[in-house]
Amino acid sequence: MTRDSIYVVTGGVLTSAKDTIGGNKVTVPQYYYKIALHIGADTTAIGFLLPNTSSKADLLDFVVTIDSVEMITGIDFFYKLENQEGFEAEKSLEDWELH
């Protein structure tokens, strides 16, 4: 039996060091990202980029391509996967049950 896998990557986007908190001057992220990668019969992924502010916007308003998260973070998340170019460039919600 083959089992599907889901990998989740999340982190802060540290684009500037001007906003800090505390005596140790910890940098406050301007954005947070979350990426979910589903590896199964078809590999799909979805990315989110959320500003570090209060919001009442729908979660779907923050859906972005994995490529755009990679561009802002400078991280190539799934470089070892052969088909990364396809799913990283897509901004598709059909494979995810988000309502």
DSSP file (Angstrom, degrees, kcal/mol; ACC not computed):
  #  RESIDUE AA STRUCTURE BP1 BP2  ACC     N-H-->O    O-->H-N    N-H-->O    O-->H-N    TCO  KAPPA ALPHA  PHI   PSI    X-CA   Y-CA   Z-CA
    1    1 A M              0   0    0      0, 0.0     2,-0.4     0, 0.0     0, 0.0   0.000 360.0 360.0 360.0 132.3    0.0    0.0    0.0
    2    2 A T        -     0   0    0      0, 0.0     2,-0.4     0, 0.0    38,-0.0  -0.790 360.0-154.9 -93.7 134.7    1.3    3.4   -0.9
    3    3 A R        -     0   0    0     -2,-0.4     2,-0.1    37,-0.1     0, 0.0  -0.900  12.0-128.3-110.9 139.3    0.7    6.2    1.5
    4    4 A D        -     0   0    0     -2,-0.4     2,-0.4    34,-0.0    36,-0.2  -0.412  22.0-147.6 -76.4 158.9    0.6    9.9    0.6
    5    5 A S  E     -A   39   0A   0     34,-2.6    34,-3.2    -2,-0.1     2,-0.4  -0.976   8.5-160.9-129.8 144.8    2.7   12.4    2.5
    6    6 A I  E     -A   38   0A   0     -2,-0.4     2,-0.4    32,-0.2    32,-0.2  -0.996   7.4-167.5-124.6 128.5    2.1   16.0    3.4
    7    7 A Y  E     -A   37   0A   0     30,-2.6    30,-3.0    -2,-0.4     2,-0.5  -0.940   3.6-162.4-113.4 136.5    5.0   18.3    4.3
    8    8 A V  E     -A   36   0A   0     -2,-0.4     2,-0.4    28,-0.2    28,-0.2  -0.980   5.7-174.2-123.4 129.4    4.5   21.7    5.9
    9    9 A V  E     +A   35   0A   0     26,-2.6    26,-2.9    -2,-0.5     2,-0.3  -0.977  10.9 169.2-121.6 133.0    7.1   24.5    6.0
   10   10 A T  E     +A   34   0A   0     -2,-0.4     2,-0.3    24,-0.2    24,-0.2  -0.985   7.3 133.1-142.7 153.3    6.5   27.7    7.8
   11   11 A G  E     -A   33   0A   0     22,-1.9    22,-2.7    -2,-0.3     2,-0.3  -0.987  46.4 -82.7-178.6 177.1    8.6   30.6    8.9
   12   12 A G  E     -A   32   0A   0     -2,-0.3     2,-0.7    20,-0.2    20,-0.3  -0.719  31.2-130.2 -99.5 151.1    9.0   34.4    9.1
   13   13 A V  E     -A   31   0A   0     18,-3.1    17,-1.8    -2,-0.3     2,-1.1  -0.898  18.8-166.9-103.3 111.4   10.2   36.7    6.4
   14   14 A L        +     0   0    0     -2,-0.7     3,-0.1    15,-0.2    18,-0.0  -0.739  26.1 151.7-101.2  86.0   13.0   38.9    7.7
   15   15 A T        +     0   0    0     -2,-1.1     2,-0.3     1,-0.2    -1,-0.2   0.672  67.7  18.2 -91.5 -18.1   13.4   41.5    5.0
   16   16 A S        -     0   0    0     12,-0.2     3,-0.3    -3,-0.2    -1,-0.2  -0.995  56.1-147.1-150.5 151.7   14.6   44.3    7.3
   17   17 A A  S    S+     0   0    0     -2,-0.3    -1,-0.0     1,-0.2    -3,-0.0   0.237  76.2  97.6 -99.8  12.6   16.2   44.6   10.7
   18   18 A K  S    S+     0   0    0      1,-0.1     2,-0.7    10,-0.1    -1,-0.2   0.815  71.9  66.0 -75.0 -28.3   14.6   47.9   11.5
   19   19 A D        +     0   0    0     -3,-0.3     9,-2.9     9,-0.2     2,-0.3  -0.844  68.5 156.1 -97.4 113.5   11.7   46.5   13.5
   20   20 A T  E     -D   27   0B   0     -2,-0.7     2,-0.3     7,-0.3     7,-0.2  -0.899  25.0-154.2-132.0 161.0   12.9   44.8   16.7
   21   21 A I  E   > +D   26   0B   0      5,-2.0     5,-2.3    -2,-0.3     3,-0.1  -0.951  50.4  13.5-132.5 155.4   11.5   44.0   20.1
   22   22 A G  T > 5S-     0   0    0     -2,-0.3     3,-1.5     3,-0.2    -2,-0.0   0.175  94.4 -64.9  74.3 170.1   13.0   43.4   23.6
   23   23 A G  T 3 5S+     0   0    0      1,-0.3    -1,-0.2     2,-0.1     0, 0.0   0.753 132.4  56.0 -65.6 -26.0   16.4   44.1   25.1
   24   24 A N  T 3 5S-     0   0    0     -3,-0.1    -1,-0.3     2,-0.0    -2,-0.2   0.425 108.6-124.6 -87.6   1.8   18.0   41.6   22.7
   25   25 A K  T < 5 -     0   0    0     -3,-1.5     2,-0.3     1,-0.2    -3,-0.2   0.942  33.3-166.3  56.4  53.8   16.6   43.5   19.7
   26   26 A V  E   < -D   21   0B   0     -5,-2.3    -5,-2.0     1,-0.1    -1,-0.2  -0.584  23.9-115.3 -72.6 127.8   14.9   40.4   18.2
   27   27 A T  E     -D   20   0B   0     -2,-0.3    -7,-0.3    -7,-0.2   -10,-0.1  -0.432  22.2-138.4 -68.7 134.5   13.9   41.1   14.6
   28   28 A V        -     0   0    0     -9,-2.9    -9,-0.2    -2,-0.2   -12,-0.2  -0.838  21.4-122.1 -94.5 122.8   10.2   41.2   13.9
   29   29 A P        -     0   0    0      0, 0.0   -15,-0.2     0, 0.0     3,-0.1  -0.360   8.8-151.9 -63.9 141.4    9.2   39.5   10.7
   30   30 A Q  S    S+     0   0    0    -17,-1.8    22,-2.6     1,-0.2     2,-0.3   0.774  81.4  14.0 -80.1 -28.1    7.2   41.6    8.2
   31   31 A Y  E     -AB  13  51A   0    -18,-0.9   -18,-3.1    20,-0.3     2,-0.4  -0.932  64.7-145.5-139.8 161.5    5.5   38.5    6.8
   32   32 A Y  E     -AB  12  50A   0     18,-2.6    18,-3.1    -2,-0.3     2,-0.3  -0.968  17.0-158.9-124.0 146.6    5.0   34.9    7.6
   33   33 A Y  E     -AB  11  49A   0    -22,-2.7   -22,-1.9    -2,-0.4     2,-0.3  -0.913   9.2-172.8-124.0 154.8    4.8   32.1    5.1
   34   34 A K  E     -AB  10  48A   0     14,-1.8    14,-2.3    -2,-0.3     2,-0.4  -0.978   4.3-172.5-143.8 133.2    3.3   28.6    5.1
   35   35 A I  E     -AB   9  47A   0    -26,-2.9   -26,-2.6    -2,-0.3     2,-0.5  -0.992   5.4-164.3-127.5 133.2    3.7   26.0    2.4
   36   36 A A  E     -AB   8  46A   0     10,-2.5    10,-2.1    -2,-0.4     2,-0.5  -0.981   6.2-168.2-117.2 128.1    1.9   22.7    2.2
   37   37 A L  E     -AB   7  45A   0    -30,-3.0   -30,-2.6    -2,-0.5     2,-0.6  -0.970   3.7-162.2-118.5 122.3    3.3   20.0   -0.2
   38   38 A H  E     -AB   6  44A   0      6,-3.3     6,-2.1    -2,-0.5     2,-0.6  -0.921   4.0-168.1-107.1 117.7    1.2   16.9   -0.9
   39   39 A I  E     +A    5   0A   0    -34,-3.2   -34,-2.6    -2,-0.6     2,-0.2  -0.928  40.2 102.8-108.0 116.3    3.2   14.0   -2.4
   40   40 A G  S    S-     0   0    0     -2,-0.6     3,-0.1   -36,-0.2   -37,-0.1  -0.605  92.6 -31.3-156.5-143.5    0.9   11.3   -3.8
   41   41 A A  S    S+     0   0    0      1,-0.2     2,-0.4    -2,-0.2    -2,-0.0   0.904 140.8  24.6 -57.2 -40.8   -0.3   10.2   -7.2
   42   42 A D  S    S-     0   0    0      2,-0.0     2,-0.5     0, 0.0    -1,-0.2  -0.990  86.6-133.2-121.8 134.8    0.0   13.9   -8.2
   43   43 A T        +     0   0    0     -2,-0.4     2,-0.3    -4,-0.2    -4,-0.2  -0.774  34.7 168.4 -88.3 125.8    2.3   16.2   -6.3
   44   44 A T  E     -B   38   0A   0     -6,-2.1    -6,-3.3    -2,-0.5     2,-0.3  -0.922  11.5-173.0-133.1 159.4    0.6   19.5   -5.4
   45   45 A A  E     -B   37   0A   0     -2,-0.3    47,-0.4    -8,-0.2     2,-0.3  -0.985   8.4-161.6-149.4 157.7    1.5   22.4   -3.2
   46   46 A I  E     -B   36   0A   0    -10,-2.1   -10,-2.5    -2,-0.3     2,-0.3  -0.997   9.8-159.7-141.0 142.6   -0.1   25.6   -1.9
   47   47 A G  E     -BC  35  64A   0     17,-1.1    17,-2.4    -2,-0.3     2,-0.4  -0.914   3.5-164.9-124.3 150.7    1.6   28.6   -0.4
   48   48 A F  E     -BC  34  63A   0    -14,-2.3   -14,-1.8    -2,-0.3     2,-0.4  -0.993   3.7-169.0-131.7 140.3    0.5   31.5    1.8
   49   49 A L  E     -B   33   0A   0     13,-2.2   -16,-0.2    -2,-0.4    -2,-0.0  -0.960  15.2-176.7-130.0 113.5    2.2   34.8    2.5
   50   50 A L  E     -B   32   0A   0    -18,-3.1   -18,-2.6    -2,-0.4     2,-0.1  -0.925  24.2-125.3-117.5 130.6    0.6   36.7    5.4
   51   51 A P  E     -B   31   0A   0      0, 0.0     2,-2.2     0, 0.0   -20,-0.3  -0.424  29.6-114.3 -68.1 148.0    1.6   40.2    6.6
   52   52 A N  S    S+     0   0    0    -22,-2.6     2,-0.3    -2,-0.1   -21,-0.1  -0.419  84.7  95.8 -82.9  63.8    2.4   40.4   10.3
   53   53 A T  S    S-     0   0    0     -2,-2.2     2,-0.2     0, 0.0   -23,-0.0  -0.927  85.9 -84.1-143.0 165.2   -0.6   42.5   11.1
   54   54 A S        +     0   0    0     -2,-0.3     2,-0.3     2,-0.0    -2,-0.0  -0.519  55.1 171.3 -70.9 140.8   -4.1   42.1   12.3
   55   55 A S        -     0   0    0     -2,-0.2     0, 0.0     2,-0.1     0, 0.0  -0.996  39.9-166.1-153.7 146.9   -6.5   41.1    9.5
   56   56 A K        +     0   0    0     -2,-0.3     3,-0.1     2,-0.1    -1,-0.1   0.171  55.9 127.0-112.1  12.4  -10.0   40.0    9.0
   57   57 A A  S    S-     0   0    0      1,-0.1     2,-0.1     2,-0.1    -2,-0.1  -0.292  70.5 -95.4 -68.5 154.8   -9.3   39.0    5.4
   58   58 A D    >   -     0   0    0      1,-0.1     3,-1.9     2,-0.0     4,-0.3  -0.443  29.2-121.8 -68.3 143.4  -10.2   35.6    4.1
   59   59 A L  G >  S+     0   0    0      1,-0.3     3,-2.0     2,-0.2    -1,-0.1   0.835 111.2  65.5 -56.2 -34.3   -7.3   33.1    4.2
   60   60 A L  G >  S+     0   0    0      1,-0.3     3,-1.2     2,-0.2    -1,-0.3   0.729  87.1  70.0 -63.4 -21.1   -7.7   32.6    0.4
   61   61 A D  G <  S+     0   0    0     -3,-1.9    -1,-0.3     1,-0.2    -2,-0.2   0.667  98.1  51.7 -67.5 -15.5   -6.7   36.2   -0.1
   62   62 A F  G <  S+     0   0    0     -3,-2.0   -13,-2.2    -4,-0.3     2,-0.3   0.288  76.8 124.6-107.3   8.4   -3.2   35.2    1.0
   63   63 A V  E <   +C   48   0A   0     -3,-1.2     2,-0.3   -15,-0.2   -15,-0.3  -0.542  33.6 163.5 -71.8 131.1   -2.6   32.3   -1.4
   64   64 A V  E     -C   47   0A   0    -17,-2.4   -17,-1.1    -2,-0.3     2,-0.1  -0.865  40.5 -87.8-138.0 170.4    0.5   32.7   -3.5
   65   65 A T     >  -     0   0    0     -2,-0.3     4,-1.4     1,-0.1    24,-0.2  -0.458  31.7-122.1 -76.8 156.9    2.8   30.5   -5.6
   66   66 A I  H  > S+     0   0    0     22,-0.6     4,-2.7    24,-0.5     5,-0.2   0.880 113.8  61.5 -64.6 -37.4    5.6   28.7   -4.0
   67   67 A D  H  > S+     0   0    0     21,-2.5     4,-2.1     1,-0.2    -1,-0.2   0.882 101.7  51.1 -55.9 -39.6    7.9   30.5   -6.5
   68   68 A S  H  > S+     0   0    0     20,-0.3     4,-1.8     2,-0.2    -1,-0.2   0.864 109.6  49.3 -70.2 -34.0    6.8   33.9   -4.9
   69   69 A V  H  X S+     0   0    0     -4,-1.4     4,-2.0     2,-0.2     6,-0.3   0.908 111.3  50.5 -67.3 -41.0    7.6   32.6   -1.4
   70   70 A E  H  X S+     0   0    0     -4,-2.7     4,-2.5     1,-0.2     5,-0.4   0.885 108.7  52.7 -62.3 -38.2   11.0   31.4   -2.6
   71   71 A M  H  < S+     0   0    0     -4,-2.1    -1,-0.2    -5,-0.2    -2,-0.2   0.914 113.2  41.6 -65.0 -43.1   11.7   34.8   -4.2
   72   72 A I  H  < S+     0   0    0     -4,-1.8    -1,-0.2     1,-0.2    -2,-0.2   0.786 124.4  36.7 -77.2 -26.7   10.9   36.8   -1.0
   73   73 A T  H  < S-     0   0    0     -4,-2.0    -2,-0.2     2,-0.2    -1,-0.2   0.725  95.8-132.2 -96.1 -24.1   12.8   34.4    1.3
   74   74 A G     <  +     0   0    0     -4,-2.5     2,-0.4     1,-0.3    -3,-0.2   0.650  65.3 127.7  78.0  15.3   15.7   33.4   -0.9
   75   75 A I        -     0   0    0     -5,-0.4     2,-0.9    -6,-0.3    -1,-0.3  -0.901  53.9-151.2-109.2 131.8   15.0   29.7   -0.1
   76   76 A D    >   -     0   0    0     -2,-0.4     3,-0.8     1,-0.2    -9,-0.1  -0.842  21.9-174.3 -97.5  96.1   14.6   27.0   -2.7
   77   77 A F  T 3  S+     0   0    0     -2,-0.9     3,-0.2     1,-0.2    -1,-0.2   0.873  71.7  23.3 -66.3 -45.4   12.3   24.7   -0.7
   78   78 A F  T >  S+     0   0    0      1,-0.2     3,-1.8     2,-0.1    -1,-0.2  -0.221  71.8 140.0-120.9  43.0   11.9   21.6   -2.9
   79   79 A Y  T <   +     0   0    0     -3,-0.8    -1,-0.2     1,-0.3    -2,-0.1   0.688  69.3  59.5 -63.9 -20.1   15.0   21.7   -5.1
   80   80 A K  T 3  S+     0   0    0     -3,-0.2     2,-0.4     3,-0.0    -1,-0.3   0.572  83.6  95.3 -86.4  -7.9   15.5   17.9   -4.9
   81   81 A L  S X  S-     0   0    0     -3,-1.8     3,-1.3     1,-0.1    -3,-0.1  -0.705  70.8-142.7 -86.6 132.0   12.1   17.1   -6.4
   82   82 A E  T 3  S+     0   0    0     -2,-0.4     3,-0.4     1,-0.3    -1,-0.1   0.836  96.8  43.5 -62.4 -35.9   12.1   16.5  -10.1
   83   83 A N  T >> S+     0   0    0      1,-0.2     4,-1.2     2,-0.1     3,-0.9   0.063  73.9 119.9-101.2  24.9    8.8   18.1  -10.9
   84   84 A Q  H <>  +     0   0    0     -3,-1.3     4,-2.3     1,-0.2     5,-0.3   0.827  65.2  65.1 -61.9 -33.3    9.2   21.2   -8.7
   85   85 A E  H 3> S+     0   0    0     -3,-0.4     4,-0.8     1,-0.2    -1,-0.2   0.866 103.3  48.8 -59.5 -35.9    8.9   23.7  -11.6
   86   86 A G  H <> S+     0   0    0     -3,-0.9     4,-0.6     1,-0.2     3,-0.5   0.979 118.2  32.9 -69.5 -58.0    5.3   22.6  -12.3
   87   87 A F  H  < S+     0   0    0     -4,-1.2   -21,-0.4     1,-0.2     3,-0.3   0.762 114.2  59.3 -76.8 -23.0    3.7   22.8   -8.8
   88   88 A E  H  < S+     0   0    0     -4,-2.3   -21,-2.5    -5,-0.2   -22,-0.6   0.774 106.3  48.2 -74.5 -23.9    5.8   25.7   -7.6
   89   89 A A  H  < S+     0   0    0     -4,-0.8     2,-0.2    -3,-0.5    -1,-0.2   0.599  96.4  91.6 -90.0 -12.4    4.6   28.0  -10.3
   90   90 A E     <  -     0   0    0     -4,-0.6   -24,-0.5    -3,-0.3     2,-0.2  -0.558  52.6-165.9 -88.8 147.6    0.9   27.2   -9.9
   91   91 A K        +     0   0    0     -2,-0.2     2,-0.4   -26,-0.1   -26,-0.1  -0.635  36.7 154.4-124.4  70.5   -1.6   29.0   -7.7
   92   92 A S        -     0   0    0    -47,-0.4     3,-0.1    -2,-0.2   -47,-0.1  -0.857  30.8-179.8-111.0 132.0   -4.3   26.3   -7.7
   93   93 A L    >   +     0   0    0     -2,-0.4     3,-1.6     1,-0.1     5,-0.4   0.477  64.1  92.9-103.7  -5.1   -6.9   25.8   -5.1
   94   94 A E  T 3  S+     0   0    0      1,-0.3    -1,-0.1     3,-0.1    -2,-0.0   0.830  86.4  49.2 -59.8 -33.8   -8.7   22.8   -6.7
   95   95 A D  T 3  S+     0   0    0    -50,-0.1     2,-0.4    -3,-0.1    -1,-0.3   0.479 104.7  68.5 -85.7  -2.0   -6.6   20.2   -4.9
   96   96 A W  S <  S-     0   0    0     -3,-1.6     2,-1.7     2,-0.1   -51,-0.0  -0.956  77.7-133.5-123.8 135.9   -7.1   21.8   -1.5
   97   97 A E        +     0   0    0     -2,-0.4     2,-0.5     2,-0.0    -3,-0.1  -0.574  49.4 147.8 -88.5  76.9  -10.4   21.9    0.5
   98   98 A L              0   0    0     -2,-1.7    -2,-0.1    -5,-0.4    -5,-0.0  -0.954 360.0 360.0-115.0 120.4  -10.3   25.5    1.5
   99   99 A H              0   0    0     -2,-0.5    -1,-0.1   -40,-0.0    -2,-0.0   0.359 360.0 360.0-129.6 360.0  -13.6   27.3    1.8
